[in-house]
């Protein structure tokens, strides 16, 4: 029997941040490969919610829908403000 009184710290925000970064990277690459301006397309998706701003190439449209748009915006804003 293991009698371990230590507490394990679990940080969901770090996992969420990593997930959002990975998703944005994959989607960015797919848009770039298809010749789109990835920034403009992702902004269009975030503002409108219309998934057709994201190419279906490499399953990017399905991938970006794994996270909510507000989570994407939150992570982008956090990263922008942390760089100042």
N, C-alpha and C positions, 0 to 999 in steps of 0.2 A: 504494500500500500504506500502510495506516494503522498506525503504530507507536506505540500508546498504552499507556503503562505504568501508567496510573491504575487503581485498583481501584474497582469499583462495589459499593456496599453494598446488599444485598438483605435486607429485614427481613420475614420471613414473618409474625411476630406482629402487626405493624401491619395487614397485609392481612387476617389472620384476624379481628382485633378489629373492623375496619371491616365485614367481611362479617357477623359476628354482630350488630353494632349495626343494620345495614340490615335484616337478617332479622327481628330482634325488633321493629323499628319497623313493618315491614309487617304482621307478625302482630298486633301490638298494635292497629293501626288497624283491621284486619279484624274482630277480636274486638269492639272498641269499636263499630264500625258495626252489628254484629249485636246489640248490647245486652248483651253479656257483660261481666263484670268481667275485664279482660285480665290483671291481676296474678294473680288466683286461678286462671284457666285455664292460664296459662303455668307457674305453680308446680305445678299438678296434673300437667301434662305432664312437667315435669322430674323430679318425684318418681316418677311411675308409669311413664313411658315410653309411656303410652297416647295415641296421636295423636288420639283422639276428643275430648280436651280442647280441641283446636284446631279451629275452624270450617273448613269447606272454602270458605267465602266468600272471593272474590278469591285462590283457590288457596293460602290460608294454611297449610293442613295439609301440602301438598307443599313449600312454601317452608321451613317450620321443620325439615323432615326433611333439608334440605341440609347441616345441621351436626349434630354429635353433641351429645347432652344435656350431656356433661361439658364440652364446649367452651363451651356457653352458660353453664353454672354458673361456669366459670373466669373468663369475661369479666365476669359480674355481680359476682363476688367481687372481682376486680381493681378494677373501677370503684368499688365500695363502699368498699374500703380506701383507694383513692387520694383520695377526697373528704374523708378525715379529716385 
